Amino acid sequence: DYPVMQGIFLVIIIAIVLGNYLADILYSVFDPRIRVR
């Protein structure tokens, strides 16, 4: 099923992007030396 695979792929991509974004926020919170660009 192509649409199912496409949906799963989209969800995975969104999860990775959100994970990276949250990681950047958490790093900036725990380590004030890191500047948020």
PDB file of N, CA, C and O in Angstrom:
ATOM      1  N   ASP A   1       0.851  -1.197   0.000  1.00  0.00           N
ATOM      2  CA  ASP A   1       0.000   0.000   0.000  1.00  0.00           C
ATOM      3  C   ASP A   1       0.887   1.247   0.000  1.00  0.00           C
ATOM      4  O   ASP A   1       1.550   1.545   0.993  1.00  0.00           O
ATOM      5  N   TYR A   2       0.891   1.954  -1.095  1.00  0.00           N
ATOM      6  CA  TYR A   2       1.745   3.131  -1.213  1.00  0.00           C
ATOM      7  C   TYR A   2       1.322   4.271  -0.275  1.00  0.00           C
ATOM      8  O   TYR A   2       2.175   4.850   0.397  1.00  0.00           O
ATOM      9  N   PRO A   3       0.020   4.608  -0.214  1.00  0.00           N
ATOM     10  CA  PRO A   3      -0.394   5.702   0.685  1.00  0.00           C
ATOM     11  C   PRO A   3      -0.037   5.428   2.140  1.00  0.00           C
ATOM     12  O   PRO A   3       0.327   6.348   2.872  1.00  0.00           O
ATOM     13  N   VAL A   4      -0.138   4.172   2.567  1.00  0.00           N
ATOM     14  CA  VAL A   4       0.193   3.830   3.953  1.00  0.00           C
ATOM     15  C   VAL A   4       1.679   4.061   4.208  1.00  0.00           C
ATOM     16  O   VAL A   4       2.057   4.648   5.221  1.00  0.00           O
ATOM     17  N   MET A   5       2.515   3.599   3.288  1.00  0.00           N
ATOM     18  CA  MET A   5       3.956   3.788   3.428  1.00  0.00           C
ATOM     19  C   MET A   5       4.310   5.273   3.426  1.00  0.00           C
ATOM     20  O   MET A   5       5.177   5.717   4.179  1.00  0.00           O
ATOM     21  N   GLN A   6       3.626   6.033   2.567  1.00  0.00           N
ATOM     22  CA  GLN A   6       3.880   7.465   2.481  1.00  0.00           C
ATOM     23  C   GLN A   6       3.503   8.157   3.794  1.00  0.00           C
ATOM     24  O   GLN A   6       4.212   9.049   4.260  1.00  0.00           O
ATOM     25  N   GLY A   7       2.386   7.739   4.381  1.00  0.00           N
ATOM     26  CA  GLY A   7       1.946   8.317   5.650  1.00  0.00           C
ATOM     27  C   GLY A   7       2.920   8.005   6.772  1.00  0.00           C
ATOM     28  O   GLY A   7       3.248   8.879   7.574  1.00  0.00           O
ATOM     29  N   ILE A   8       3.386   6.757   6.833  1.00  0.00           N
ATOM     30  CA  ILE A   8       4.344   6.367   7.868  1.00  0.00           C
ATOM     31  C   ILE A   8       5.641   7.153   7.703  1.00  0.00           C
ATOM     32  O   ILE A   8       6.212   7.635   8.682  1.00  0.00           O
ATOM     33  N   PHE A   9       6.103   7.277   6.458  1.00  0.00           N
ATOM     34  CA  PHE A   9       7.332   8.015   6.173  1.00  0.00           C
ATOM     35  C   PHE A   9       7.199   9.465   6.624  1.00  0.00           C
ATOM     36  O   PHE A   9       8.120  10.024   7.219  1.00  0.00           O
ATOM     37  N   LEU A  10       6.036  10.077   6.335  1.00  0.00           N
ATOM     38  CA  LEU A  10       5.794  11.464   6.712  1.00  0.00           C
ATOM     39  C   LEU A  10       5.828  11.628   8.228  1.00  0.00           C
ATOM     40  O   LEU A  10       6.421  12.577   8.742  1.00  0.00           O
ATOM     41  N   VAL A  11       5.191  10.701   8.941  1.00  0.00           N
ATOM     42  CA  VAL A  11       5.165  10.758  10.405  1.00  0.00           C
ATOM     43  C   VAL A  11       6.580  10.636  10.972  1.00  0.00           C
ATOM     44  O   VAL A  11       6.940  11.344  11.913  1.00  0.00           O
ATOM     45  N   ILE A  12       7.378   9.738  10.397  1.00  0.00           N
ATOM     46  CA  ILE A  12       8.755   9.558  10.868  1.00  0.00           C
ATOM     47  C   ILE A  12       9.567  10.837  10.653  1.00  0.00           C
ATOM     48  O   ILE A  12      10.306  11.262  11.541  1.00  0.00           O
ATOM     49  N   ILE A  13       9.430  11.443   9.483  1.00  0.00           N
ATOM     50  CA  ILE A  13      10.161  12.681   9.189  1.00  0.00           C
ATOM     51  C   ILE A  13       9.774  13.782  10.173  1.00  0.00           C
ATOM     52  O   ILE A  13      10.640  14.480  10.701  1.00  0.00           O
ATOM     53  N   ILE A  14       8.467  13.939  10.420  1.00  0.00           N
ATOM     54  CA  ILE A  14       7.997  14.961  11.355  1.00  0.00           C
ATOM     55  C   ILE A  14       8.548  14.699  12.754  1.00  0.00           C
ATOM     56  O   ILE A  14       8.961  15.630  13.446  1.00  0.00           O
ATOM     57  N   ALA A  15       8.556  13.429  13.171  1.00  0.00           N
ATOM     58  CA  ALA A  15       9.063  13.074  14.495  1.00  0.00           C
ATOM     59  C   ALA A  15      10.547  13.420  14.615  1.00  0.00           C
ATOM     60  O   ALA A  15      10.984  13.926  15.648  1.00  0.00           O
ATOM     61  N   ILE A  16      11.317  13.152  13.573  1.00  0.00           N
ATOM     62  CA  ILE A  16      12.751  13.462  13.598  1.00  0.00           C
ATOM     63  C   ILE A  16      12.976  14.972  13.675  1.00  0.00           C
ATOM     64  O   ILE A  16      13.809  15.443  14.450  1.00  0.00           O
ATOM     65  N   VAL A  17      12.234  15.719  12.874  1.00  0.00           N
ATOM     66  CA  VAL A  17      12.386  17.177  12.872  1.00  0.00           C
ATOM     67  C   VAL A  17      12.022  17.754  14.239  1.00  0.00           C
ATOM     68  O   VAL A  17      12.749  18.588  14.779  1.00  0.00           O
ATOM     69  N   LEU A  18      10.891  17.306  14.799  1.00  0.00           N
ATOM     70  CA  LEU A  18      10.488  17.790  16.115  1.00  0.00           C
ATOM     71  C   LEU A  18      11.501  17.381  17.178  1.00  0.00           C
ATOM     72  O   LEU A  18      11.793  18.156  18.089  1.00  0.00           O
ATOM     73  N   GLY A  19      12.036  16.171  17.068  1.00  0.00           N
ATOM     74  CA  GLY A  19      13.035  15.697  18.023  1.00  0.00           C
ATOM     75  C   GLY A  19      14.275  16.573  17.999  1.00  0.00           C
ATOM     76  O   GLY A  19      14.807  16.929  19.050  1.00  0.00           O
ATOM     77  N   ASN A  20      14.737  16.919  16.810  1.00  0.00           N
ATOM     78  CA  ASN A  20      15.913  17.783  16.691  1.00  0.00           C
ATOM     79  C   ASN A  20      15.629  19.171  17.260  1.00  0.00           C
ATOM     80  O   ASN A  20      16.480  19.756  17.929  1.00  0.00           O
ATOM     81  N   TYR A  21      14.431  19.697  16.993  1.00  0.00           N
ATOM     82  CA  TYR A  21      14.047  21.013  17.484  1.00  0.00           C
ATOM     83  C   TYR A  21      13.993  21.025  19.010  1.00  0.00           C
ATOM     84  O   TYR A  21      14.497  21.950  19.647  1.00  0.00           O
ATOM     85  N   LEU A  22      13.376  19.987  19.596  1.00  0.00           N
ATOM     86  CA  LEU A  22      13.298  19.884  21.051  1.00  0.00           C
ATOM     87  C   LEU A  22      14.682  19.707  21.657  1.00  0.00           C
ATOM     88  O   LEU A  22      14.965  20.259  22.721  1.00  0.00           O
ATOM     89  N   ALA A  23      15.548  18.947  20.997  1.00  0.00           N
ATOM     90  CA  ALA A  23      16.908  18.739  21.495  1.00  0.00           C
ATOM     91  C   ALA A  23      17.650  20.073  21.542  1.00  0.00           C
ATOM     92  O   ALA A  23      18.354  20.353  22.512  1.00  0.00           O
ATOM     93  N   ASP A  24      17.501  20.894  20.510  1.00  0.00           N
ATOM     94  CA  ASP A  24      18.155  22.203  20.491  1.00  0.00           C
ATOM     95  C   ASP A  24      17.662  23.064  21.648  1.00  0.00           C
ATOM     96  O   ASP A  24      18.456  23.732  22.311  1.00  0.00           O
ATOM     97  N   ILE A  25      16.355  23.050  21.892  1.00  0.00           N
ATOM     98  CA  ILE A  25      15.784  23.837  22.986  1.00  0.00           C
ATOM     99  C   ILE A  25      16.310  23.345  24.330  1.00  0.00           C
ATOM    100  O   ILE A  25      16.706  24.144  25.179  1.00  0.00           O
ATOM    101  N   LEU A  26      16.313  22.022  24.519  1.00  0.00           N
ATOM    102  CA  LEU A  26      16.782  21.466  25.786  1.00  0.00           C
ATOM    103  C   LEU A  26      18.260  21.764  26.005  1.00  0.00           C
ATOM    104  O   LEU A  26      18.666  22.084  27.122  1.00  0.00           O
ATOM    105  N   TYR A  27      19.070  21.663  24.950  1.00  0.00           N
ATOM    106  CA  TYR A  27      20.495  21.973  25.083  1.00  0.00           C
ATOM    107  C   TYR A  27      20.682  23.426  25.490  1.00  0.00           C
ATOM    108  O   TYR A  27      21.529  23.721  26.333  1.00  0.00           O
ATOM    109  N   SER A  28      19.914  24.339  24.910  1.00  0.00           N
ATOM    110  CA  SER A  28      20.049  25.756  25.237  1.00  0.00           C
ATOM    111  C   SER A  28      19.599  26.029  26.671  1.00  0.00           C
ATOM    112  O   SER A  28      20.112  26.934  27.329  1.00  0.00           O
ATOM    113  N   VAL A  29      18.633  25.235  27.149  1.00  0.00           N
ATOM    114  CA  VAL A  29      18.153  25.412  28.525  1.00  0.00           C
ATOM    115  C   VAL A  29      19.181  24.897  29.527  1.00  0.00           C
ATOM    116  O   VAL A  29      19.474  25.558  30.524  1.00  0.00           O
ATOM    117  N   PHE A  30      19.729  23.704  29.252  1.00  0.00           N
ATOM    118  CA  PHE A  30      20.667  23.096  30.193  1.00  0.00           C
ATOM    119  C   PHE A  30      22.073  23.674  30.090  1.00  0.00           C
ATOM    120  O   PHE A  30      22.844  23.598  31.046  1.00  0.00           O
ATOM    121  N   ASP A  31      22.420  24.258  28.924  1.00  0.00           N
ATOM    122  CA  ASP A  31      23.757  24.811  28.735  1.00  0.00           C
ATOM    123  C   ASP A  31      23.649  26.236  28.193  1.00  0.00           C
ATOM    124  O   ASP A  31      23.571  26.438  26.981  1.00  0.00           O
ATOM    125  N   PRO A  32      23.644  27.222  29.089  1.00  0.00           N
ATOM    126  CA  PRO A  32      23.435  28.628  28.690  1.00  0.00           C
ATOM    127  C   PRO A  32      24.518  29.144  27.738  1.00  0.00           C
ATOM    128  O   PRO A  32      24.319  30.162  27.075  1.00  0.00           O
ATOM    129  N   ARG A  33      25.664  28.452  27.663  1.00  0.00           N
ATOM    130  CA  ARG A  33      26.742  28.912  26.787  1.00  0.00           C
ATOM    131  C   ARG A  33      26.373  28.768  25.319  1.00  0.00           C
ATOM    132  O   ARG A  33      26.917  29.473  24.470  1.00  0.00           O
ATOM    133  N   ILE A  34      25.448  27.855  25.015  1.00  0.00           N
ATOM    134  CA  ILE A  34      25.053  27.632  23.625  1.00  0.00           C
ATOM    135  C   ILE A  34      24.051  28.711  23.203  1.00  0.00           C
ATOM    136  O   ILE A  34      23.013  28.902  23.836  1.00  0.00           O
ATOM    137  N   ARG A  35      24.387  29.401  22.130  1.00  0.00           N
ATOM    138  CA  ARG A  35      23.498  30.453  21.636  1.00  0.00           C
ATOM    139  C   ARG A  35      22.506  29.867  20.640  1.00  0.00           C
ATOM    140  O   ARG A  35      22.867  29.058  19.785  1.00  0.00           O
ATOM    141  N   VAL A  36      21.237  30.291  20.765  1.00  0.00           N
ATOM    142  CA  VAL A  36      20.230  29.859  19.798  1.00  0.00           C
ATOM    143  C   VAL A  36      20.300  30.800  18.607  1.00  0.00           C
ATOM    144  O   VAL A  36      20.156  32.014  18.757  1.00  0.00           O
ATOM    145  N   ARG A  37      20.518  30.245  17.433  1.00  0.00           N
ATOM    146  CA  ARG A  37      20.644  31.086  16.245  1.00  0.00           C
ATOM    147  C   ARG A  37      19.265  31.518  15.751  1.00  0.00           C
ATOM    148  O   ARG A  37      19.161  32.235  14.756  1.00  0.00           O
TER     149      ARG A  37
END
